[in-house]
Amino acid sequence: MKLFLFRHGETLWNVEKRHQGRKDSPLTDRGRRLALDLAVHAKGWNLGRMITSPLGRARETALALGAGLGLAPEEDPRLAECSFGECEGMLWSEIKSRHSELLAARSADPWSFRWPGGENYLDLTSRAAGLLGDLGEEPGGKPLALVGHETINRAILGLLLSLEPGKIVKVSHPNTVVYRVEGRRVHRFDVAYPSAGWVAGLLFKESRPSTDKP
């Protein structure tokens, strides 16, 4: 299966550094512009089907992409972002000052850590596995596009590439980046730096991938 994994465009809460999760905030002007720019580049990727998270920021991104590609996005709740429970809507600075014990527990065991009233990576990988198990080859072998969020996309990439938990939690997926996965090979495209083309390998938070033009 060939898969292109998108993250929603930049949102107001992304700029404010506010915990979103299942809550929502609108795309910024930059987020909308980058989604439209991405649709222009995606015209050459021969996408056959698009599935999106039902959350507003992902759906808005998917609609912009779909309009440029002639695709009608389908919604799947399993692509929704991780629930951060009681901390949704809070600024990261507020969480640091009021709930430092949560951040300490998260740092000690990011894989199993569960936000109060929310989810952890075990929940996410279960959701992602169910979604991936229901997907099959597209007619004509065309790639499938998924439009999701940073944390659920980490889980999806982790399953597709058989990454260890310690690696999954370090996967970086900026708003402007698209990942293309074919078997165990992954490349990334950053619409903010289109001249770089496709870059081989995942970008973890502690390293940068080598360039490659397949």
N, C-alpha and C positions, 0 to 999 in steps of 0.2 A: 504494500500500500504506500502510495506517495502522499505525503501530507504537508500542508503549509499551515503553520501555527502563528496566528496573529494575536497581539494584545490590543486592547482598546486604546484609542488616542488619549492624549493628556487631558486630565480633568481639573476642575477647580480645586478639589480636595487633594489631588496629587501636588499641585503647586503649593497649597497650604500645609502640606505634610500632615494630612489628617487621615486617620484610619477609616477606610471605606467599607470593605467587606461586602455584606449584602445591602448596605445602604448605598445611595447613589448621589452623584453630583454631575452637573453637565460638563460636556467637553468644553475646553477653552477654545478660543479662536485658533490658537496654534494647533490644538488637537484636531479640530475639524479640517484645517488646512492640510495637516500631515496625512489625515485619512484620505483626502481627495488626491493628494500627491501619490500616495501608495496605490490607489486605484489605477493611476496612470501607468505605474511600473508593472502592476499585476496583470495588465492586458497581455503581456507576453508570456504569462505563466500557464496559460491553458487550463485554468481551474474549471472543474466540472460541477462542483457542488459546494455550498457554504452552509455551515452550521454555527450558530452563535449562542452565547450566553443570553438569557432573557433579561439581564440587568441593562438598564437604560444606556449606560456608557458604552457597553459592548454592542448593543443593538444599533445605536446611532452610528458607530464605526462600521458595522457590517452593512448597514443600509447605504452608507456612502460608497463602500467598496462594491456592493452589489449593483448599485446604479451605474457605476462605471464599467462593470463587467457583464451586465445583462443577467445577473443571478439574483434570485429571490432567497434571502437568508432564511434558514429554518432555525427554530429555537429549540434548545435542549437544556433543561434545568441542571443537568450534570456538569455543564460548563460554567455555572455560576461560581463566583469567587468564594474563597474560604470564608466561613462565618467567623467574625472576630467577637461575636457575642456582645457583652456589656461594654466593650471598648470601642465599638463602632461609633464613628462621629467625633472621637476624641483626637486632639492634636497629639503628635508623638511627644512633644514637650510636656504635655499634661500627663501622659502615661508615665514618662520618666520621673516626674515630680511626685505623682500621687500613687503610682503602682510600681515602684522600683523592684518590689519582690517578684512581680510577674516577669519583668525583663530579665531578672537574674535566673529564674526558673527556665525561661525560654533559652537563654544563653547556655545553660547547663545541659539541656536536652531538647534542642529545637525540633527534633522529629516527633517526639511524643507529647510535647507541650501543647496543652489545650487552653485557649482563651476562655475565661469564665463565660459559660453559656454558649460557647462556640465550638469550633472544630479543630482538629489537628491534622498532621500529614497522613496519618493512618486513615482517617476519614476521607481525605482527598484522593488518596491512591485507590481506595475502594470505589469511589465515584468514577474516577478516571478509567479504571479497569472495566467497569460496566459499560461505559460509553464506547471505549475502544473495541470491546468484545462484540458490540452490535454493529460496528462499521465493517464494511467489506470493500472489495475493489469496485471502483466507479466504472460505469460503462466506457469502453474505449480506453481504459487505463488512465483516465484523466485524474489529476491530483485533487484531493479533498482539502478544503479550507476550514479551519476551526478558528473562531474568534472568541477569545476568552480573556483571562486576567493573569497577572503575574504568578500568583501562588498556585492556582489550579493548573496553569500551564507548566509549572515546574513538575508537578506530579505526572502530567501526561508525558513530558519529555523523559522523565525518569523511568517510566514503564517502557516506553518505546526503545530506549537505549540501554535498558537494564543497568541503570546507575545505582550505586549504593546510596542509602539514605543520607550519609554525610555529604555526598556530592549533590543530591537533589536539592537540599535546602540552600545550596550556594549558587544555584543557577540564576543568572541575571537575565531578565526579559524586560528591557526598557519599552516605553510606549511606542517608539519608532521602529522597533525591530520585528522582523518576520523570520521564523525558523522554517527551513525546508528539511524534512526528514525522509530519507529513502533507505529502508532497511536500517542498518546501524550507522549510516552516514548522515551527518547533519551539517547544514550550511546556514549562515545568517545573512540577512540583507538589512541594512539600516537606511531608511528613507532619508534620514538627516545627512547621510554621507553616501549618496547613490553612486558616486564615481568609484567607490571602493569595490563595487560589485558584490558578488557572493563571497563570503568568507568561511573557510572550513572550520568546523569544531564549535562546540558550545563556548560561550563566554562566561566563565565562572567569575565570581567576584574577586578572586585573588589572581587571575591570570587573563591573558588575551590570546585569542587563537591565531594560528598562522593563516596567511592569505592563500587562497587557492581559487582557481577559476576552472571548474569542471567542464 
